[in-house]
């Protein structure tokens, strides 16, 4: 990744973008001044994090008072989440008895995921304001070193609240998308840590042996992030094995998932959408036969 933010070539390059100043801490992160040295320094730090750590964390991205409002919103939405209890391997695939017992495709763990679908999140919420903010989207694009990112065309998966109840976990897995943007709105009392192994596989190599070692408990390569509520996170989960450890205590863990992609028109597969949300939208039925847009041949 280039270490400098891309120059704005348009005639409006010096016009202030539409930024939700009452939500985003623009005193620390001047998204409204994309041509400023401070913004370029922010992008350089983020790209360095991405290259060195395999993850970008922007601490305290939203203002404390906005975070309070977002926590209240996620708490109000949490009871509408669809729960999916399953026993899964890192690839969300069926068991394959033809493989050795220690192959990662044969190592399963319990997962209880709950997701609030985007079409139930109101237009007047702070959560949705953050998702649609063009300056936030440009920040993500600049961190990725691309000109633009696009909101998902998927009405359910574009903006999501992930809910982890006490004693629930999201075990070791890979993502189907190249990157994901998240922000915790409600922190558990204990547990719920974000652990990952950056770049453990590549488009050319599944590296099953190394993946097997991690899921079997060898954690020498594992990194743990001290992610706090209000921190914006950009993570490259297609190639980095990761998990959210079991939530402890009585507080739930709530996380916003902001669905952006490098190309327009992203829609989830109907089968997976039904598992995550318990239903599909008409667009999923229309797209049911469309092949997933993958830049690699890796196992999902």
N, C-alpha and C positions, 0 to 999 in steps of 0.2 A: 504493500500500500504506500502511496505517495504521502509524505509527511506534511504537506501543506494543503490547506483547504482549497477547493476549486474556485477559481475566480468567477465572479458573476459578470456575464458578458452583456446582459440586457441593458437597455436604456434606463431601466428602473433599478439598477444595481444598488443605488444608494438610498432608495426609498425604504422606509421602515416596514418590515413585514408585519402581517397581522399576527400578533403574539398575545396570548392570554397572560398578561403580566401579573394578574391576581392569582394565577395558578402556578406558573413556572417561576422559579427564582431567577429572574433575569438580572438581579444585582450580581449574582455569582456567575451566571451563565448567559451572556449577552446574545441570545438568539435573535434579538431585534437589531443587532449590529453585525451582520455576517461578514462585512468587509473590515471589521476592526481587528487589531493585533490580538486582543483578548480572545476573540472567537477563533482565530486561526490557531492560537496556542491551545485552546480547548480541543480542537479537532486533532491537532498533532498529538496531544496526550492520549486521546481516545484511540487513535490508530496505533500508537505505541502499545497501549494495553492490549489491543486486539492481536497484534503480532507477537507480543511477549507472553501474554497470559491466556490468549484464546477467548477472552471475554472483556467487555467494556462495562464498567460500572461508574455512573455519574452520581455521586453522593448528594443527597438532599436536593434532588432535581426540582421538586415542587415545594412551595411554601408550606410551613407548618399548618397554617389555618386551612389551606386548600387540602392538605392531607387529611385533616380531621373531617372535612366534608366528604372526601372520597371514601374514607373508612366507613362513615355512616351510610353512604350509598351502597358500598359492597355488603355491609351487614344487612341492609334492607333487601338486597337482591339475593343473598345467599340461600334463603329458604326455597327459592325457585330453581335452584341448581338441579341438574339431572345427575344422579349417582350411577356409577358403573363399577361394580366390584368384579375383579378378575384376577387370574393367576397368569402372569405373563413373563416372557423372556425379553431381552433388550430390543428385539426386533418386532415385537407384537405379532409373532407368528405362531403357528401350531407346532407341536412337538414333532421331531423327526427321528424316529427310532433307528434309522440307518446311520446316524451320527454317533460318535463316542459320547459316553455319559458326561464328560467334562467339557463338551462343546458348548459355547454360550447359547446356542439355539435350544439347548436342552436344560438350561438352568433357569428356573422360574421363581418368581416371588409374588407375594400378594400386592395388589394395587387397588386402592379405592380413590377414584377420581370423581370430582363433581365439577360441572361446568355450567355457568350461567350463559345462555345463548345471547348473541348480540342483539337480536330483534326484540329482546325484553328490556334492553337498557335504554332509558329515555333520552330524547334529544336534548333535554334541559339539564342533564347531569354533568358534573365536572369531569367524570370519567370519559364521557363522549367528547367533551370539549378538548380534552387532552389528545384523544385519538385523532381527531380531525384537524388539529392545529398544524398549519402548513409549515411553520418554523420548526416544529418537532420533527416532521417528516423530512425536512431539509437537513436537520441535524443528523438523523439516521443515515440519510443518503451520503452526507459528507463523511461520516464515520466509516461507511462502507467503501468510500471512494467511487461512488457512482453519481450520475447526474440527478437521478430522481428515484424515489420509491413510490409504490402504488398501494392504496388501500385494497384489501381483498374485495372481490366482487361477491364473496360468500356472505349472505345476510346473517348467518348463525355464527361463523367462525372469525369474522373480521375483528370484532371487539368482544372479548370474553373475560369473565371473572372465573378464575380457578379457585375452588374451595377445598381445602384439606381440613377435615375434622380431626380432633384429638385421636391419636393412635393410628392415623392413616399416613401413608407414605406414597411416594412415586418412585419406584425402584429403578435400578440402572436401565437406561434406554438411550436410543438415538432418536432424533427428530426426523420427520419426513421433509421438512423445509430446511433450507440452508442456514437461515438465521431467524432469531426470534427476539422480539422486544417486549420486555416485561417490567412491571413495577409492583412491588408488594404494597398493599394498602393496610393490611392488618397482620401484625406479627404475633406468633404464638408465644406462650410463656417459655417454652424450651423446645429443642429439637427443630425440625423443619429446616435444617441447614442445606445449602446448595453445594453439592460436591460434584466435581467433574474431573475428567482426564482430557486435556486439550489435544486435539489432533491425533487421537489414538488410531484412527483409520483415515484412509484417503480414497479418492475416487478410483484409484487403481488397486487398492489393497484393503480387504476387510480386516486383516490383522486379528483373526479369530483367537489366536493363542494369547495375545496380550489382553484382549477383552475378557477371555475366560479367567485369567488370573485376577483381574479386578473384581468381577462379579463373584468369584470364589473367596474374596476377602483379602487379597494382597493389594494393599492401598499405598504402596510406596510412591506411586505416580499421581495420587489423587490430590487435587487442590480443593480447599474449602473457602467459600466466600462469605465474608461477614456482611451479608446484604441486610440492610435496614429498610423499614417502611419508608417510602418516598424516594428511594434510589432507583434511577432508571438503569436498566440492564439490557445490553445487546449481546446475545450469546449465539455461538456458531455450533448448534447442536446436531447438525447433520454428520459431522466428523468427530465430535467430542462426546464420549460417553458421559452421562450425567444422571443425577438423581436428586430428589428431595427427601431427606431422611425423615424418619417417623416423627410426627408431631406429638409433643408431650405437653401435659398440663390440660387446662380446660378451655383455652382460647383457640379458635380456629385460625388457620393461616389463609389469607385472601391475597390473590395476585392477579393484577390486570395483565392480559395478553393482548398486545396491540398488533393486529395482523397486517403487516406490510410485506411487500414482495418487490423484486427487481423488475418484474414484468406485470402488466395489467391483466385483469380477468381471472385471478386465481380463485378457484372454487374447489372445496373439498370433495373427496369421493363419497358417494351416497352411503356406502356400507360403513365407512369409518365415521361419517357424520352421525349416522343413526346410533352408533355405539356411544359417541361422546355426548349427544344431546337428546337421545331418545326419540328423535324425529328427523325429518328432512324437510327442506323447502322445495317448491316446484323447480327451482333452478338446478337442484341436485338430481332430480329425476331426469331432466333434460340432458344433463351432463354425464349421466351414468355410464355411458359407453365410451366417454372420452378418455384417452390414455393419460395418466398423470404426467405432468411436465417435470421430468427429472433430467438433471445434467450428468447423472452417473447411473451405474447399474447395481448400486449397493442394495443390500437387504434393508427393508424398511423396519 
